[in-house]
């Protein structure tokens, strides 16, 4: 008799979906993957018009944020991460038959290629909260490694 009460008492508050925002996210594009959430920002890889792109949404205004210079027609994004303030986005993308790691600074709209030493093929990226360090999964000679990179 006490068991059902004990289970209920331990469960605590339940997670709650955010239906109005979830509905908006479903309607805005034909597909979305690789979500990255920070304080007031949601980055993801979204599919629109048959093409994948990096999309950043300001959760306070519930609107997409322009990313001029990031979503090039000749680049296919594979992985994305962002800093807590939404200023920096790290992206692994495929471009001209090579896979590269890039850093996008939103306030100035610049895209910087980040070299890997020793060279390798990046697959996934994770940027820390202040945007000054990142971890990247890299393939080298058939082996997966993780590189940590300090950013200026």
N, C-alpha and C positions, 0 to 999 in steps of 0.2 A: 503493500500500500504506500509506503513512503518513496519507493523508487520513482514513480512518475513525477512526484513533487520535486524530488532531488534533481531530476533531469531538467525540469522547467526552471528551477531556481538558478541553475548553472548556465543556462543558455544566454542570458543577458539580452541586450537589444539586438535586433536582427538587421542585417544590411538592407537598405532600401534603394531600389532603382530610381533613377531620375528620369521619369517618363518624358517630360517635355524636352529635355536635352537629348535623350536617346532617340526620340522621334525625329528631331531636327538633324541629328547625325546620319540617320538612315536615309532621309530624304535628299540630302545635299549631294550625294555621290552614288555611283552604282556599286561601290564596294570599298571597304576600309580594312586595313590590317596594320600590325606593328604599332599598337598604341603606346604612347609615352605621355605620362601625366606629371605635371609639376604644379606649383602653387595655383596659378590661374590659367595655365596653358595646357592644351591637348595637342600633341603632334601625332600624325599618323601618315601612313602611305595610303592614299586614296586613289580610286580609279574613276576617271571621268572621261567620257568619250573614247573609251578603249585604251587610254594611256594612264600609267601610274605616275603619281606626283607626290611630293611632300606637301602636306597641308597643316597649317597651324591655326588653331581656334582659340580665341580669347573667351574663356568660359564666363567671364563677367558680362561681356556684351553679347555673347553667343553668336559671334561673327567670325568668319575666316579673316586672317591677317595676311595682307599682301607680302609675298616673298620674292621681290624682283631680283632676277639674276640666279635664282636657285633652281627652278624647274626648267632646265634646258630641254629643248626638243630632242637632242641627241643623247640624253642621259636617262637611265632607268634606275630609280632608287631601289635599294635592297634593304637598308636598315637606317633608322633615324633615332636620334636621342636629342634632348635639349636641356639647357641649364634651367635652374629654378625660376629665374626671372624672364625666361623666354627670349633672351637676347642672342644666345648662341645655339646653333643647331649643328650637330655632327651627323654626317650622312655617308653611308657607303653606297656608291652608285657604280653602275656599269656604263662605260662610255667608250665608244670606238674599240670594242672588243677587249677592253681592259677594265678591271675593277679597281676603283680608287676610293680613298678616304678624303673627305673634304670638310672644311669648317665654314659655316655661314654665319656672318655677323649681321644681325637684322638691322641695327641702327644705321649702319653705313652701306648695307646691301652688297657686301663683298663676299666672294667665294674664294677660299684658299685651299689648294691641294696640300695634304699633309703626307709627306713621304714616310715610308716605313723602313726602318733600319734594324736588321737586314731586310732586304726586299721580300715581299710576300703578297698574298692575295687576301684583302680584308673581307670579312663576311658579316660581322655584327659589331655594333658600337654602343658604348654607354658613356655619357658625359656626366661628370659629377655636378652637384648642385650649383656651385659658383662658376662653372664653365671653364675651370682652369686645368682640369685633368680629365683624361678619357681613357677608357679601356677598350681595346679593339681585338676581336677574335681574328686571327690571321692564319692562313694555311701556308706552310713552307715545306716543300718536299714531301707532301703527303701526310704531314703532321699538323695538328691544330695547336696553336700557341695563343697566349693572351699577352698583348703588349700594353704597357701603361705609358702614356705620353703626357708630358707637362706642356701646357699651352701658355704663351705670354699673355 
